[in-house]
Amino acid sequence: MPAIKTTLRRLAAPGIIALALISGNSFADAVRTIKIATAAESKPLSWGAIGHEPEGYEPDVLKAINAKLPQYKFVMEGAADIAQETGLVTGKYDMATGGYYKAPARSKQFLIPDAPIGASLMKIYSRSDSNINGMKDLVGKNIVPVTAGGGVYKFVTQWQQDNPNDKITIKASSAGVPYPDRLKEVQNGKYDALILPSNLGEQTVIDNQKLAIKASEPVVINNTYVLIHRSAENQALNDDVNKALKELKDDGTLDKLAQKWFGEDVSKYMK
């Protein structure tokens, strides 16, 4: 009888091991890895080049989202602005964050959750001794070129349509010059002013490099969003991220993270 029991145990063992392996594989298959491109040089919004753990407001929000969505494993890496959107189009990345506005072209190209991840306060940066404090002060001034089709370009174009008697000349560019270099160009007099969202770390650059640059009060406020690679598979991801973002705003998490990184509650501006 003992010999029979031993034989049965030996026969049963492989089956138990196989069942455990199958169960383990099923669990692993259920957790989907989501590759995310974050802004690499936009402290405190987000920073951290490839090979370094991204830090900042948006990476912290992404971690909070992932904590609510155990069916996904978020993997973040820093990337340049152009590389982010290109990688999102090709499917290299599943998601991207970088202070993105919702625009018609982007809404066609990507999935965008209805709930915003943050808010962007657009400001004008000029030399400390300038008399530039608002948009009308930019009439006749030499303004740093803006990204064609981007949020700043859209804002200035709309402002010009709403204020036809105050002609502002601004050029579109695809040069991709880092904003710290643009601030230096304002400092040295190449340009009179730079229009940018204030959540990209401009004040840190100004303070660290001791630039004689001032920032205006916000001239416009916009929501910022997560962009998701458009595919049938990612529709569920879009819905899940949207739900998590709503919960994080309602429970005060976005407020706490905004206070931590920006020193103010930008979530109160989120529409």
N, C-alpha and C positions, 0 to 999 in steps of 0.2 A: 504493500500500500504506500509506504513512504516513497518508493521508487516511482510509482505512478504519479504522485503529487509533484515530485520534482520534475518529472517529464512535462506535466501540464504547465508548471510554472515556466519552464524553458520555452514551451510553445507559445505561451501567452505573452512573454516578454517582448518579442519583436513587434507584436501587434500593438502593445501599449506604447512602445517607443515610436512606432510609425504614427499612431494617433496623436501623440504629443507633438511630433514634428509637423504634422498636417495642421494641427490647431495653432502652433506657433507661426507657421507660414501664413495662415489665414489672417492672424492678427497683424502680422507685418504688412501684408498686402492691403489691409484696411486703412493703414496710416499712409497718407499720400504726402510726399515731399514737395514743398512749394518753394521754388527758387525765386528770390526777391532781389531786385536791384534797388539800392538806396543811394541817395546823394553822397558823393565822396568828400566834398569840400564845402559843406554848407553849415558849419557849426554856428549855432547850437541846434539847427533843424535836424541835421544828420551829417556825420562825417566818419571816415574810416576807409582807407583804400583796400584793394584786394589783398587778402591775407591777414587783415585786421578786423576784429569784431566791430561792426558799425555801432556808433554811439549817437545819442541825441534824442530829441523829442520823438521823431517818427519811428526810429528803431524801438524805443520803449513802448510806443503805442502798438507796434507790430507784435512785440512780445506779449502784451496784454491781450491782444486779439487771439494769439495762438493759445494762450492759457484757457481761453473759452472754447477753443475748437480743437480738441484732442485728436480728431480724425486727420489732422494735418500736422506736418513738421515743417516749420518755416526755417529756411536757410537764407540768410542775408549776406550780400556782398556789396561793397561800394563800387560805383561806376560813374563815369562822366555823363553829363546830361544827354549828349548825342547817343552814347552807347546804351543808355537806359532805354530810350524809346525805340532804337533800332533793334535791340535785343528783345524787346517786348513784342514788336511786330513779327520777328522771325520765330518766336516761341522759345528762345534761349532762356528768357525769364518768364515766369508765370505772373508776376506782379512787379510793380515799380512804385516807389514813392519819391517825392522830390519837390514838394510844394506845388503840385500840379493843379491848374485850374480846369474846370469843366468847360470845354468849347465844342461847338458842333462837329468840327473835324475829328476831335479826339473821341467824341461819343460814337461816331461812326466806326472808328478804327479799333477802339478798345471797349471792354466792359468796364463800367464805372459805377460802383455802389452809390446809392442815393445819399447815404449818410456821409458827411465829410469827415476827414481825419483831423482837420484843423482849420485855421483861418489865417489869411495873409493880409498884413497891413501894409499897403503900398505907400512908400515915402519917397521924398526927393532928397538926394544927397548933394550938397554943394559946399564950397569953401566957407569957412566960418565967418569970413568978412563979407560974404555976399548978401544981397537983399532978396534972395530967393526963399520964399516961405510957402508958396502955393503954385498951382498950375499956371495961373495967369502971369506969374512972374517969369515964366519960361519963354514968353514971347520975345523973339529976337535973340535968344540964347543958343549956344552950341551944345546940343544934348548928346550924350553917349548913345551910339546906335543900339537898337534893341533887337532881340531875336525875332525874325520874321514869323508871324503867325502865333507868337507866344502871348502870354497873359498881359505883359506890359504893352506890347504893340496893340493888342485888342483894346485895352483901356484907353490909351492915348488917342487911337483912331476914333473911338466912341466919344471921348471928351471933345475932340475937335469938331465932330458933327454936332454936338450939343452947344458948342461955343464958336460958331463960325466967324465971329468978329475978332476973336483972339487967335491969330495964326501962330501955331507952333510947328517948327520944322524938325522932324525926327526921321532918321533913316533906319531902314531894316537891314539886319546883318545876319550872316550865318557863320561868322568868324569863330564864335565860341570862346571869346577871350574871358578868362576867369574874372569874377567881379573884384577880387582884391587888386588886380592890375587896373581895372577900370577906376577904382577909387583913387589910385595913384595918379591916373591920367587927369582926374578932376583936380587933385591936389597940385599937380604941376602946371595946370592951366590949359592943357590940351582941349579939355571940355569944361563947360560951365556947370553941368549938372548930370546926375545919374538918377534914373527912376528905377526902383527895385522894391520887391517885397522885403520887409525888415526882418524876416525870420531866417535869412540866409547867413547870418553871422557878421553882417557889416560892422556892427558896433564893436565886436571883438577885434576885427582888423584895424579899425580906427584907433582903438585904445592901445593895442599891442604895438602898432607902428607909429603911434603918436602923430596921426594925421590931423591937420587942421580942417576937419570936415564936420559939418553939422547935418542933422536929419530933421526934416520937417515933421509936422503932425501928419497922421495918415490922410492921404488924399482920396483913397478908396479902400474898401475892405472886401475881400473875396474869400469864399470857402476854398479849401484845398482838398484834393481827393486822391484815393488810391486808384491806380490804373491796373487793369487785369487783361492779360492776353485773351483776345476774343476767340472762343471755341465752345463747342457744345458741352464739353467736359467741365469747362470753367464756369458755366452758368451757376452750378451749385456753389462753387467757391465764392462767386460774386454775392449770392444771396446770404451765405454764411457770414462773410465779412461785413456785409451791410447790417445784419442783425447784431453782430458783436459790437460794431462801432456805436450803434444806437444805445446799447446797454452801457458802454463805457462812458458815454456822455451823460446818461441819466444817473449813473451811480457816482459821478464826480471824478472818475479816473482821469479823463481828459483835462479837467481843471487842474488837478494835482500835478500832472506831468507838464502842463503849460507853465505853471508857477515855478516848477523845478528848473525848466530849461530857458524860459523867456522872462521870468520875473513878473509876469502878468497873466491874467486869465484870458487868453485869446479865444477860449471856447465860448465865451459869452457873446462873441461876434458871429458865431456860426449860425447861419440861417436854417 
